[in-house]
Each structure stands twice: as C-alpha cells, then as structure tokens.
Amino acid sequence: MITVYVARHGETTWNAERRIQGTSDPDLTPKGYNQSRELLKELKDRPLSAIYTSTRQRAIHTAEPLADYLRLPIQRRPELDEMNFGLWEGKTPADFGDDFRIEWQRYRENRLTFRIPEGENYMEVMARVKPFVEKILREHQGQEVLTVGHRGSNRMLMSLLLDYPLEEAVKIDQSNDCIYLIERNDPPRVFRLVNGERIGGLLFESDHPHRAILSAPGGNEAIKEAEKK
C-alpha cells in the first residue's frame, strides 16, 4: 500500500481577487502562508518519504515549512502544474462579456475535452499526470508521500489514484486548506484530514458543496468502513 497526501496550495493574491490562475504564478497571501503552516502542523509527525510539488511558487511555498521541518527536498514536477487556462488567465468574472459566458458554459458542460482558447483541456492534464502517478506507485510502495498541487491537476491525480471516473473527478472540490489522504490499496480509500481527524470522502462542487461523498469503490459499505477509521 502507498499513502498519498494530496494538498492544494494556500490562498494566493489571485484567489483573493477571484482571478483565474492556471499556469500564472501569483504568490501566497498572508492567509496562504498561514495555511502552509497549518499543513506543517497536520503532517509534521507523519513518516513522509518524499514531498512533490508543481513548479509554481504558490505550491512550493506551501510545502516549504513542512519540507524544512522534515529536512526533505522539495521535488518540483511540471506534471503537477495547473491546467493552462490560456486567454482566461488573470481575468476575473467582471472582465468577461457575453462571449465568455457562452464559452464558460461550454466548458462546464464538457470539461474533459473542451479546449480553453490557447490553453489545455482535462484530457491533456490527465496525460501528463499519469506518468507521475505511475512513478510514485512504483517507487513508494509501503511509504507515505505528499503532493502539493492545484485544484485542476489534483482532480486528475486523485482520479488515477482512486480509479475514479473522469466525468466525476472534474467535479471534485478542494479548498486551499483541504488535505486529502488516499490509501492506494484494494480497494483504494480516501479521507479528508481535518484537525488531525480522518473524515471519509471527497467534497464535490455540486448542488451540495459541503457534502462529503466517498469516491472509492464500495458504495455505502465503503463509507461505513471509512467512518470507522
């Protein structure tokens, strides 16, 4: 079994301004740096063997306090970079007119294959994340590792680790302070870490944004089992 902690970067200046980030590289806000210290608090006693981040400073700075404490190098992986949002990057909802609203609706209806103008789609993100997942499964069996990435790339990462349908994975929600714990076993299991406690399930950006739904196979029985842990 391998245990993978999947964290998202802390809040950035663009998060606070509601700007689309993608491959752009804004830094953390004071709140974001505080969230990096909370990540340290949550995982400092875990026997991590590796810390992987995207190449963006918001992910690297989120991992730095924990990496310094554990004396582990931060391994920067471009596979974990956020989806390229092309011409949308740096924009806020107020910057767009009717044409964008039409494109946004098309994106929402077909996230897997809709290509953002001069950007990527989720299938391309999946293609670059997959070799990274194969690498950690091969090199870290029996170990615990941390990845610090982005909401979009993390969706594809978790889809691969959980053998979860892509159509549903694109709806996974992850706030800046959310840490998912995935036990890659048979079947894989997923939890959220909240103040040192495990809570079984994923959160989805859906009609029930605060509802936890277990994504691993097993349905209600898997939920009951996860809640025991």
Kinemage of the C-alpha trace (Angstrom):
@kinemage 1
@onewidth
@group {chain A} dominant
@subgroup {mainchain}
@vectorlist {calphas} color= white
{ca met a 1} P 0.000 0.000 0.000
{ca ile a 2} L 1.050 3.590 -0.595
{ca thr a 3} L -0.396 6.580 1.238
{ca val a 4} L -0.580 9.831 -0.702
{ca tyr a 5} L -1.484 13.150 0.907
{ca val a 6} L -2.891 15.443 -1.774
{ca ala a 7} L -2.783 19.112 -0.776
{ca arg a 8} L -3.701 22.223 -2.696
{ca his a 9} L -1.580 25.374 -2.478
{ca gly a 10} L -2.531 28.033 0.056
{ca glu a 11} L -4.574 31.074 -0.841
{ca thr a 12} L -2.916 33.397 -3.350
{ca thr a 13} L -3.369 37.062 -4.181
{ca trp a 14} L -5.313 35.979 -7.266
{ca asn a 15} L -7.529 33.631 -5.254
{ca ala a 16} L -8.408 36.595 -3.085
{ca glu a 17} L -9.161 38.693 -6.178
{ca arg a 18} L -11.090 35.845 -7.853
{ca arg a 19} L -8.706 35.805 -10.808
{ca ile a 20} L -8.214 32.702 -12.934
{ca gln a 21} L -4.684 31.423 -12.287
{ca gly a 22} L -3.798 28.389 -14.373
{ca thr a 23} L -0.101 28.486 -15.287
{ca ser a 24} L 0.352 32.036 -13.956
{ca asp a 25} L 2.434 32.367 -10.818
{ca pro a 26} L 0.973 34.680 -8.147
{ca asp a 27} L 2.339 34.344 -4.631
{ca leu a 28} L 0.555 33.419 -1.416
{ca thr a 29} L -1.355 35.913 0.704
{ca pro a 30} L -0.681 36.134 4.464
{ca lys a 31} L -3.626 33.745 4.842
{ca gly a 32} L -1.961 31.411 2.357
{ca tyr a 33} L 1.290 31.412 4.307
{ca asn a 34} L -0.687 30.622 7.432
{ca gln a 35} L -2.250 27.689 5.584
{ca ser a 36} L 1.260 26.454 4.775
{ca arg a 37} L 1.988 26.409 8.497
{ca glu a 38} L -1.246 24.503 9.083
{ca leu a 39} L -0.036 21.896 6.577
{ca leu a 40} L 3.125 21.589 8.655
{ca lys a 41} L 1.061 21.145 11.813
{ca glu a 42} L -1.111 18.478 10.180
{ca leu a 43} L 1.682 16.339 8.724
{ca lys a 44} L 4.821 17.008 10.774
{ca asp a 45} L 4.521 13.706 12.639
{ca arg a 46} L 3.909 11.578 9.564
{ca pro a 47} L 6.780 9.406 8.210
{ca leu a 48} L 6.880 11.090 4.816
{ca ser a 49} L 9.473 9.776 2.406
{ca ala a 50} L 9.024 12.428 -0.301
{ca ile a 51} L 7.428 15.810 -0.990
{ca tyr a 52} L 6.402 16.648 -4.552
{ca thr a 53} L 5.050 19.997 -5.750
{ca ser a 54} L 4.241 21.663 -9.022
{ca thr a 55} L 6.760 24.153 -10.390
{ca arg a 56} L 4.646 27.140 -9.318
{ca gln a 57} L 5.769 29.236 -6.344
{ca arg a 58} L 2.356 29.033 -4.685
{ca ala a 59} L 2.729 25.259 -4.362
{ca ile a 60} L 6.418 25.381 -3.439
{ca his a 61} L 5.883 27.996 -0.718
{ca thr a 62} L 3.002 25.971 0.685
{ca ala a 63} L 5.277 22.940 1.081
{ca glu a 64} L 8.357 24.763 2.388
{ca pro a 65} L 7.600 24.857 6.146
{ca leu a 66} L 6.930 21.117 6.247
{ca ala a 67} L 9.884 20.293 3.997
{ca asp a 68} L 12.212 22.375 6.180
{ca tyr a 69} L 10.908 20.722 9.352
{ca leu a 70} L 11.305 17.180 7.972
{ca arg a 71} L 14.531 18.038 6.127
{ca leu a 72} L 13.142 16.653 2.899
{ca pro a 73} L 13.903 18.180 -0.512
{ca ile a 74} L 11.003 19.609 -2.470
{ca gln a 75} L 10.818 17.744 -5.768
{ca arg a 76} L 9.295 20.076 -8.344
{ca arg a 77} L 7.310 18.271 -11.013
{ca pro a 78} L 5.816 20.026 -14.051
{ca glu a 79} L 3.302 17.178 -14.335
{ca leu a 80} L 1.571 18.669 -11.272
{ca asp a 81} L 1.241 22.170 -12.754
{ca glu a 82} L -2.267 23.545 -13.032
{ca met a 83} L -4.231 23.285 -16.240
{ca asn a 84} L -3.348 26.020 -18.712
{ca phe a 85} L -6.309 28.402 -18.817
{ca gly a 86} L -4.916 30.276 -21.819
{ca leu a 87} L -6.605 33.573 -22.579
{ca trp a 88} L -8.689 33.332 -19.412
{ca glu a 89} L -5.715 33.636 -17.052
{ca gly a 90} L -5.561 36.779 -14.965
{ca lys a 91} L -9.209 37.553 -15.631
{ca thr a 92} L -11.990 37.977 -13.099
{ca pro a 93} L -15.691 37.280 -13.793
{ca ala a 94} L -16.224 41.019 -14.161
{ca asp a 95} L -13.726 41.144 -17.052
{ca phe a 96} L -15.785 38.969 -19.375
{ca gly a 97} L -18.718 39.676 -21.622
{ca asp a 98} L -21.351 37.507 -23.249
{ca asp a 99} L -18.858 35.626 -25.437
{ca phe a 100} L -17.013 34.392 -22.372
{ca arg a 101} L -20.207 33.337 -20.649
{ca ile a 102} L -21.030 31.165 -23.645
{ca glu a 103} L -17.547 29.617 -23.598
{ca trp a 104} L -17.715 29.118 -19.838
{ca gln a 105} L -20.984 27.240 -20.198
{ca arg a 106} L -19.448 25.025 -22.880
{ca tyr a 107} L -16.508 24.349 -20.581
{ca arg a 108} L -18.806 23.471 -17.674
{ca glu a 109} L -20.819 21.088 -19.854
{ca asn a 110} L -17.833 19.270 -21.332
{ca arg a 111} L -14.789 19.838 -19.169
{ca leu a 112} L -12.875 16.790 -20.325
{ca thr a 113} L -12.489 17.763 -23.960
{ca phe a 114} L -13.355 21.465 -24.218
{ca arg a 115} L -10.166 23.334 -25.021
{ca ile a 116} L -9.818 26.715 -23.392
{ca pro a 117} L -8.636 29.253 -26.007
{ca glu a 118} L -4.816 28.941 -26.193
{ca gly a 119} L -4.971 26.597 -23.192
{ca glu a 120} L -5.489 22.947 -22.270
{ca asn a 121} L -8.308 20.553 -21.539
{ca tyr a 122} L -8.548 17.973 -18.777
{ca met a 123} L -7.627 15.060 -21.036
{ca glu a 124} L -4.266 16.713 -21.703
{ca val a 125} L -3.748 17.287 -17.983
{ca met a 126} L -4.564 13.622 -17.366
{ca ala a 127} L -2.000 12.574 -19.986
{ca arg a 128} L 0.826 14.434 -18.233
{ca val a 129} L -0.204 13.453 -14.686
{ca lys a 130} L -0.440 9.729 -15.464
{ca pro a 131} L 3.343 9.062 -15.763
{ca phe a 132} L 3.866 10.814 -12.421
{ca val a 133} L 1.293 8.571 -10.737
{ca glu a 134} L 2.943 5.509 -12.236
{ca lys a 135} L 6.283 6.732 -10.881
{ca ile a 136} L 5.135 7.193 -7.287
{ca leu a 137} L 3.260 3.885 -7.274
{ca arg a 138} L 6.409 2.175 -8.492
{ca glu a 139} L 8.909 3.941 -6.224
{ca his a 140} L 6.998 4.471 -2.983
{ca gln a 141} L 5.205 1.234 -2.196
{ca gly a 142} L 4.810 0.909 1.586
{ca gln a 143} L 5.593 4.602 2.067
{ca glu a 144} L 3.817 7.919 2.611
{ca val a 145} L 4.289 10.873 0.251
{ca leu a 146} L 2.886 14.382 -0.085
{ca thr a 147} L 1.933 16.179 -3.277
{ca val a 148} L 1.131 19.902 -3.319
{ca gly a 149} L -0.605 20.983 -6.478
{ca his a 150} L -3.670 22.721 -7.808
{ca arg a 151} L -7.376 22.045 -7.914
{ca gly a 152} L -7.471 21.004 -11.577
{ca ser a 153} L -4.334 18.874 -11.679
{ca asn a 154} L -5.214 17.354 -8.298
{ca arg a 155} L -8.543 16.194 -9.730
{ca met a 156} L -6.714 14.140 -12.334
{ca leu a 157} L -4.190 12.904 -9.786
{ca met a 158} L -6.944 11.659 -7.492
{ca ser a 159} L -8.888 10.141 -10.361
{ca leu a 160} L -5.877 7.984 -11.210
{ca leu a 161} L -5.091 7.059 -7.605
{ca leu a 162} L -8.700 6.146 -6.855
{ca asp a 163} L -9.611 4.572 -10.214
{ca tyr a 164} L -12.398 7.119 -10.268
{ca pro a 165} L -14.406 8.095 -13.386
{ca leu a 166} L -13.046 11.205 -15.061
{ca glu a 167} L -16.515 12.602 -15.618
{ca glu a 168} L -16.989 12.769 -11.862
{ca ala a 169} L -13.399 13.635 -10.949
{ca val a 170} L -13.676 17.015 -12.693
{ca lys a 171} L -16.300 17.967 -10.102
{ca ile a 172} L -14.096 17.257 -7.059
{ca asp a 173} L -13.783 20.317 -4.861
{ca gln a 174} L -10.722 21.221 -2.826
{ca ser a 175} L -10.333 24.462 -0.919
{ca asn a 176} L -6.892 25.941 -0.296
{ca asp a 177} L -6.704 24.367 3.158
{ca cys a 178} L -8.098 20.937 2.208
{ca ile a 179} L -5.839 17.883 2.501
{ca tyr a 180} L -6.958 14.587 1.024
{ca leu a 181} L -5.441 11.315 2.209
{ca ile a 182} L -5.527 8.441 -0.253
{ca glu a 183} L -4.663 4.891 0.725
{ca arg a 184} L -3.854 3.143 -2.510
{ca asn a 185} L -4.940 -0.369 -1.604
{ca asp a 186} L -7.527 -2.832 -2.893
{ca pro a 187} L -9.882 -1.043 -2.985
{ca pro a 188} L -8.361 2.438 -2.628
{ca arg a 189} L -9.803 4.655 0.100
{ca val a 190} L -9.974 8.417 0.504
{ca phe a 191} L -10.294 10.653 3.548
{ca arg a 192} L -10.039 14.322 4.368
{ca leu a 193} L -7.756 15.431 7.186
{ca val a 194} L -9.463 17.940 9.466
{ca asn a 195} L -7.691 18.959 12.677
{ca gly a 196} L -5.921 15.621 12.871
{ca glu a 197} L -9.098 13.611 12.270
{ca arg a 198} L -9.939 11.470 9.264
{ca ile a 199} L -13.286 12.111 7.593
{ca gly a 200} L -14.234 9.625 4.901
{ca gly a 201} L -14.927 11.041 1.492
{ca leu a 202} L -14.415 13.692 -1.132
{ca leu a 203} L -16.163 17.020 -1.500
{ca phe a 204} L -17.807 17.933 -4.778
{ca glu a 205} L -18.668 21.284 -6.315
{ca ser a 206} L -22.264 20.339 -6.924
{ca asp a 207} L -25.719 21.059 -5.604
{ca his a 208} L -24.327 20.033 -2.218
{ca pro a 209} L -20.946 21.838 -1.993
{ca his a 210} L -20.397 20.871 1.638
{ca arg a 211} L -21.448 17.253 1.310
{ca ala a 212} L -18.761 14.562 1.582
{ca ile a 213} L -19.134 11.676 -0.846
{ca leu a 214} L -16.789 8.719 -0.757
{ca ser a 215} L -15.234 8.248 -4.148
{ca ala a 216} L -13.578 4.886 -3.664
{ca pro a 217} L -15.418 1.767 -4.846
{ca gly a 218} L -17.699 0.128 -2.334
{ca gly a 219} L -20.660 2.485 -2.040
{ca asn a 220} L -22.389 2.708 1.326
{ca glu a 221} L -20.365 -0.150 2.775
{ca ala a 222} L -17.139 1.677 1.923
{ca ile a 223} L -18.495 4.812 3.607
{ca lys a 224} L -19.337 2.895 6.767
{ca glu a 225} L -15.895 1.315 6.788
{ca ala a 226} L -14.124 4.635 6.228
{ca glu a 227} L -16.050 6.274 9.043
{ca lys a 228} L -14.651 3.679 11.449
{ca lys a 229} L -11.080 4.774 10.755
